[in-house]
Amino acid sequence: MGIDTVRTTAADEAADRRREQRGWYFYDWACSVYSTSVLTVFLGPYLTSVAKAAADSDGYVHPLGVPVRAGSFFAYSVSLSVIVAVLVMPMVGAAADRTGRKKPLLGAAAYVGAAATTGMFFLDGDRYLLGGVLLIVANAAQSVAMMLYNSYLPQIAPPEERDAVSSRGWAFGYAAGALVLVVNLVLYLGHDAFGVSETTAVRICLASAGLWWGAFTLIPLRRLRDRRSAPREATAAGLRQLVATVRDMRRHPLTLSFLLAYLIYNDGIQTVISQASVYGSEELGLEQSTLIGAVLLVQVLAVAGALAMGRLARTYGAKRTILGSLVAWTVTLGAGYFLPAGAPVGFFALAAAIGLVLGGSQALSRSLFSHLVPPGKEAEYFSAYEMSDRGMSWLGPLVFGVTYQVTGSYRDAIISLVIFFVLGFALLARVPVRRAIGDAGNPVPEKI
């Protein structure tokens, strides 16, 4: 084979890889609108108001006969969605690795989540149970889909490209979230001009996120490629497969150590994202339009933040950059505890701080973990990774909900999340990532 032929082949492979990477970015573009418009902005306050409409004179609802304070129902629903996802993700991840058929599984999970989100249009009156069920289905489906999506990263990007590719994916997602949130804000604030009530406007915003999710999922499904592998033994049931995956991870203790740190600090990140609008509306007494504007600011700054932290990682390494972001998260939560009620300027300042570190801390965590996964086990390992990703954490919302249930104070609930960032920082600082990458059987990048 001549030199020109080799160069042509290499150029073709690089072009194919870039095309697949661009398709991969578009799944973040598709599903991040759900995380932004539904989980972060509209559903928390709206489902809480629906639950309060169904509550008894003491402020409790009784799903399946269990007394739950209406203000905690949303947080508990998020936690329950993770329990469902924990049972499903390891089974689907192992099946994807064993068959090489990630794309059909990604499509199925994405469209189940999109359908459940679209169905939120019918959430009105006192139908809090319908809202809880749709939230659980949509969140669990998004967890499964994101696990499969993330597991493509080590296959579509060589080690030296992963921080940049992962950061661009997050930037695409936040750009889509900002774009749709602007449209949502116009509809919500001008609902009278559009001839709809405020609650109908919220329901339209919820359902539109599902339609967006389903429509743009077509792009990655066309561009991503399955990597076929030889058929292997049947996949175990969810809980058994989770045990098998964790047992396999014990052969890579440094990978497991990083995952533990990530699960803890990302639990805090996702709980802040999912509960911030409830905190702003219930504790600080802010208008829905203020909350939407703050989240829009987060989305805009998160695009720049993700790309900027990707550049910082090239200079200082992903681990150091993530550790710096955890310090910033801790300081931000502390400041949030002292915010006076009815202070939109302070809330916007906190939103700006969150936006600058949000995308980068998540994107770099994803790319760093991709180096620690043994080849051929991408989806299986990312199933464990995904258990705490994108607002699917169970422990953080549970701590938040229980703290509020016990104290009746959202300030106490929000400050309780500091422990996740402090403990996550301490655990991550102890992980020797270079040795962890080598132990996983992967090449060690020059800067990590």
C-alpha positions in Angstrom: 0.0 0.0 0.0 1.5 3.4 -1.1 1.9 6.4 1.1 -0.8 8.3 -0.7 -3.2 5.4 -0.2 -2.5 5.4 3.5 -3.0 9.1 3.8 -6.3 8.9 1.9 -7.5 6.1 4.1 -6.5 8.0 7.3 -8.3 11.1 5.9 -11.4 9.2 5.1 -11.4 7.6 8.6 -11.0 11.0 10.2 -13.9 12.4 8.1 -16.1 9.5 9.1 -15.2 10.0 12.7 -16.0 13.7 12.6 -19.4 12.9 10.9 -20.2 10.4 13.6 -19.2 12.9 16.3 -21.4 15.6 14.9 -24.3 13.1 14.9 -23.5 12.2 18.5 -23.6 15.9 19.6 -27.2 16.0 18.4 -28.5 13.6 21.0 -27.5 16.1 23.6 -29.2 18.8 21.5 -32.3 16.5 21.5 -32.7 15.5 25.1 -31.2 18.4 27.0 -34.4 20.3 26.4 -36.1 17.8 28.7 -33.5 18.4 31.4 -33.9 22.2 31.1 -37.5 23.0 30.4 -39.1 20.0 32.2 -36.9 18.9 35.0 -35.2 22.2 35.9 -37.8 24.8 35.2 -41.4 23.8 34.9 -42.2 20.4 36.3 -40.9 20.9 39.9 -43.0 24.0 40.8 -46.0 22.8 38.6 -46.1 19.2 40.0 -45.7 20.7 43.5 -48.7 22.9 42.9 -50.8 20.0 41.5 -49.8 17.9 44.6 -50.8 20.8 46.9 -54.2 21.0 45.1 -54.7 17.3 46.0 -53.4 17.6 49.5 -55.4 17.2 52.7 -55.9 19.9 55.3 -52.4 19.1 56.8 -50.7 19.5 53.4 -50.1 15.8 52.7 -51.0 13.6 49.7 -51.3 9.9 50.1 -49.9 7.9 47.1 -50.7 4.2 47.7 -51.8 5.2 51.2 -48.4 6.6 52.2 -48.5 10.1 53.8 -46.1 12.5 51.8 -45.8 16.2 52.3 -46.9 17.8 49.0 -43.7 19.9 48.9 -41.6 16.7 48.9 -43.6 14.7 46.2 -41.5 15.9 43.3 -38.2 15.1 45.0 -39.4 11.7 46.0 -40.6 11.0 42.4 -37.1 11.8 41.1 -35.6 9.4 43.6 -38.0 6.6 42.7 -37.2 7.1 39.0 -33.6 6.3 39.8 -34.5 3.1 41.6 -36.3 2.0 38.4 -33.3 3.0 36.3 -30.9 1.2 38.5 -32.7 -2.1 37.8 -32.9 -1.5 34.0 -29.6 0.2 33.0 -27.1 -2.6 33.9 -29.2 -5.1 32.0 -29.5 -2.9 28.9 -25.9 -1.9 29.1 -24.7 -5.4 29.2 -27.0 -6.4 26.3 -25.6 -3.5 24.3 -22.0 -4.6 24.8 -22.7 -8.2 24.1 -24.7 -7.7 20.9 -23.1 -4.5 19.7 -26.6 -3.1 19.0 -26.5 0.1 20.9 -28.4 2.2 18.4 -31.8 0.4 18.5 -31.7 0.4 22.3 -30.9 4.1 22.3 -33.8 4.8 20.0 -36.3 2.7 22.1 -35.3 4.4 25.3 -35.3 7.9 23.8 -38.8 7.5 22.3 -40.3 6.0 25.5 -38.9 9.1 27.4 -40.1 11.5 24.7 -43.6 9.9 24.7 -43.9 10.2 28.5 -42.8 13.8 28.4 -45.3 14.7 25.7 -48.0 13.0 27.8 -47.3 15.7 30.5 -49.7 17.9 28.5 -52.5 16.0 30.3 -51.2 16.9 33.8 -53.7 19.3 35.3 -56.1 19.7 38.2 -55.1 17.4 41.0 -53.6 14.6 38.9 -50.4 14.5 40.9 -50.2 10.7 40.5 -50.2 11.0 36.7 -47.4 13.5 37.0 -45.4 11.3 39.2 -45.8 8.3 37.0 -44.8 10.2 33.8 -41.8 11.7 35.6 -40.6 8.3 36.7 -41.0 6.8 33.2 -39.4 9.8 31.5 -36.4 10.0 33.9 -35.8 6.3 33.9 -35.9 6.2 30.1 -33.6 9.2 29.8 -31.1 7.5 32.1 -31.0 4.4 29.9 -30.7 6.5 26.7 -28.0 8.7 28.2 -26.0 5.6 29.4 -26.0 4.3 25.8 -25.2 7.7 24.4 -22.3 8.2 26.7 -20.9 4.8 26.0 -20.3 5.8 22.4 -17.7 8.4 23.5 -14.6 6.0 23.7 -15.6 4.5 20.4 -16.0 7.8 18.4 -13.1 9.8 19.9 -9.4 8.8 20.4 -8.0 9.7 23.9 -6.6 13.0 22.9 -9.9 14.2 21.6 -12.3 13.1 24.3 -12.3 16.2 26.6 -13.0 18.4 23.6 -15.7 16.1 22.1 -17.4 15.6 25.4 -17.4 19.4 26.1 -18.8 20.1 22.6 -21.6 17.7 23.3 -22.6 19.4 26.5 -22.3 22.8 24.8 -24.8 21.6 22.1 -27.2 20.5 24.8 -27.1 23.8 26.7 -27.4 25.7 23.5 -30.6 23.8 22.6 -31.9 24.3 26.2 -31.4 28.0 25.9 -33.1 28.2 22.5 -36.2 26.4 23.6 -36.3 28.1 26.9 -36.5 31.5 25.1 -39.6 30.2 23.2 -41.0 28.8 26.4 -40.5 32.2 28.1 -42.3 34.0 25.3 -45.3 31.6 25.5 -45.4 31.7 29.3 -45.2 35.4 29.8 -47.5 36.2 26.8 -50.0 33.4 27.4 -52.9 35.8 27.4 -51.9 37.1 24.0 -51.8 33.5 22.7 -55.3 32.9 24.2 -54.3 30.2 26.7 -54.2 30.1 30.5 -51.0 30.1 32.5 -51.4 26.4 33.4 -52.1 25.5 29.8 -48.9 27.4 28.7 -46.9 25.3 31.2 -48.4 22.1 29.9 -47.6 23.1 26.3 -44.0 23.8 27.4 -43.7 20.4 29.0 -45.1 18.6 26.0 -43.1 20.5 23.5 -39.9 19.2 25.2 -41.0 15.7 24.4 -41.7 16.5 20.8 -38.3 18.2 20.4 -36.6 15.2 22.0 -38.3 12.7 19.6 -37.7 14.8 16.5 -34.0 15.5 16.9 -33.2 12.0 18.1 -33.5 11.0 14.4 -30.2 12.7 13.6 -27.9 10.5 15.9 -29.9 7.4 14.9 -28.9 8.1 11.3 -25.2 8.9 11.9 -24.1 6.7 14.8 -22.8 3.2 13.9 -23.2 0.0 15.7 -20.0 -1.9 16.4 -21.1 -5.5 16.0 -19.7 -8.1 18.3 -20.0 -11.9 18.5 -23.2 -13.0 20.3 -22.6 -13.9 23.9 -24.7 -15.4 26.7 -28.0 -14.0 27.6 -28.2 -10.9 29.8 -29.0 -11.3 33.4 -31.9 -9.7 35.2 -31.4 -6.1 36.2 -30.4 -6.5 39.8 -28.2 -9.5 39.1 -26.6 -7.7 36.2 -25.9 -4.7 38.4 -24.2 -7.0 41.0 -22.2 -8.6 38.1 -21.1 -5.2 36.8 -20.0 -4.1 40.3 -18.2 -7.4 40.8 -16.3 -6.9 37.5 -15.4 -3.3 38.6 -13.7 -4.7 41.7 -11.0 -6.0 39.3 -10.4 -2.3 38.5 -10.5 -0.7 42.0 -9.3 2.7 40.9 -12.1 3.0 38.3 -14.5 2.1 41.0 -12.9 4.7 43.3 -13.5 7.4 40.6 -17.0 6.3 40.0 -17.8 6.5 43.8 -16.5 10.1 43.9 -18.5 11.0 40.8 -21.7 9.4 42.0 -21.4 11.5 45.2 -20.6 14.9 43.8 -22.8 14.5 40.7 -25.6 13.6 43.0 -25.2 17.0 44.5 -25.0 18.7 41.1 -28.2 17.0 39.8 -30.1 17.7 42.9 -29.3 21.4 42.7 -30.4 21.4 39.1 -33.7 19.6 39.8 -34.6 21.4 43.0 -33.4 25.0 42.3 -36.6 26.1 40.8 -38.6 24.7 43.8 -36.2 26.6 46.1 -36.6 29.8 44.2 -40.4 29.7 44.0 -41.3 28.2 47.4 -38.5 29.6 49.7 -37.5 32.8 48.0 -40.9 33.7 46.6 -39.7 34.4 43.1 -42.0 34.6 40.1 -41.9 31.8 37.5 -40.7 34.4 34.9 -37.7 35.1 37.1 -36.9 31.4 37.5 -37.1 30.9 33.7 -34.8 33.9 33.1 -32.3 32.5 35.7 -32.3 29.1 34.1 -31.9 30.7 30.7 -28.8 32.6 32.0 -27.5 29.2 33.2 -27.9 27.7 29.8 -26.2 30.5 28.0 -23.2 30.6 30.3 -23.0 26.8 30.5 -22.1 26.8 26.8 -19.2 29.1 27.3 -18.3 27.4 30.6 -18.2 23.9 29.1 -15.9 25.0 26.3 -13.7 27.1 28.6 -13.3 24.3 31.1 -12.4 22.0 28.2 -9.5 24.4 27.4 -8.5 24.6 31.0 -8.3 20.8 31.1 -5.8 20.9 28.2 -3.6 23.0 30.4 -4.2 21.7 34.0 -5.7 18.3 33.3 -9.3 17.2 33.7 -9.0 16.1 37.3 -7.7 19.4 38.6 -10.3 21.3 36.7 -13.1 19.2 38.1 -11.7 19.7 41.6 -11.8 23.4 41.1 -15.4 23.3 40.0 -16.4 21.4 43.1 -15.0 24.2 45.3 -17.1 26.6 43.2 -20.2 24.5 43.7 -19.7 24.5 47.5 -19.3 28.3 47.7 -22.4 28.8 45.5 -24.6 26.6 47.8 -23.3 28.4 50.8 -24.2 31.8 49.3 -27.6 30.4 48.2 -28.5 29.6 51.8 -28.2 33.2 52.8 -30.1 34.7 49.9 -33.0 36.9 51.2 -36.5 36.2 49.9 -37.7 38.2 47.0 -34.1 38.9 45.8 -34.0 38.2 42.1 -30.6 39.9 41.6 -28.9 37.6 44.0 -30.6 34.6 42.5 -29.3 35.6 39.0 -25.8 36.0 40.4 -26.0 32.4 41.7 -27.4 31.2 38.4 -24.4 32.8 36.6 -21.9 31.0 39.0 -23.7 27.7 38.4 -23.7 28.2 34.6 -20.0 28.8 34.4 -19.1 25.5 36.2 -22.1 23.3 35.3 -21.3 22.1 31.8 -17.6 21.8 32.3 -17.8 19.7 35.5 -20.1 17.2 33.9 -18.4 17.1 30.5 -14.9 16.5 32.0 -16.3 13.9 34.4 -17.7 12.0 31.4 -14.5 12.2 29.3 -12.3 11.3 32.3 -14.4 8.2 33.1 -14.2 7.1 29.5 -10.5 6.6 29.9 -11.1 4.4 32.9 -13.4 1.9 31.2 -11.9 -1.4 30.0 -12.3 -1.9 26.3 -15.4 -3.8 25.3 -17.3 -2.9 28.4 -18.3 0.7 27.6 -22.1 0.5 27.9 -22.0 -1.8 30.9 -19.7 0.5 32.8 -21.5 3.6 31.7 -24.7 2.1 33.1 -23.2 2.4 36.5 -21.9 5.9 35.7 -25.3 7.0 34.5 -27.1 6.1 37.7 -26.2 9.5 39.1 -26.3 11.6 35.9 -28.7 14.2 34.5 -31.0 14.7 37.5 -31.5 10.9 38.1 -29.8 10.8 41.4 -31.8 9.2 44.2 -29.8 10.1 47.3 -29.6 13.8 46.8 -33.3 14.4 46.2 -34.1 12.0 49.0 -31.9 14.0 51.4 -33.4 17.2 50.1 -37.0 15.9 50.5 -36.4 14.4 53.9 -34.7 17.5 55.2 -37.6 19.6 54.1 -40.1 17.1 55.5 -38.4 17.2 58.9 -37.6 20.9 59.1 -40.2 22.5 56.8 -37.4 24.8 55.5 -36.0 24.7 51.9 -33.0 26.6 53.2 -32.0 23.7 55.4 -32.8 21.4 52.5 -30.5 23.2 50.0 -27.6 23.6 52.5 -27.8 19.9 53.3 -26.4 19.2 49.8 -23.0 20.7 50.6 -21.9 17.3 52.0 -22.0 15.8 48.5 -19.5 18.3 47.1 -17.1 18.1 50.1 -17.1 14.3 50.2 -16.9 14.1 46.4 -13.9 16.4 46.4 -12.1 14.4 49.1 -12.6 11.1 47.3 -11.7 12.4 43.8 -8.5 14.0 45.1 -7.3 10.5 46.3 -7.7 8.8 42.8 -4.4 8.4 40.9 -6.0 8.8 37.5 -2.9 8.0 35.4 -2.4 4.7 37.1 -6.2 4.1 36.9 -6.1 4.6 33.1 -3.2 2.2 32.7 -4.8 -0.4 34.9 -7.9 -0.3 32.8 -5.8 -1.2 29.7 -6.0 2.2 28.0 -3.3 4.6 26.7 -2.6 7.4 29.1 -3.0 10.9 27.5 -0.2 13.4 28.0 -2.4 15.7 30.0 -5.1 14.2 32.2 
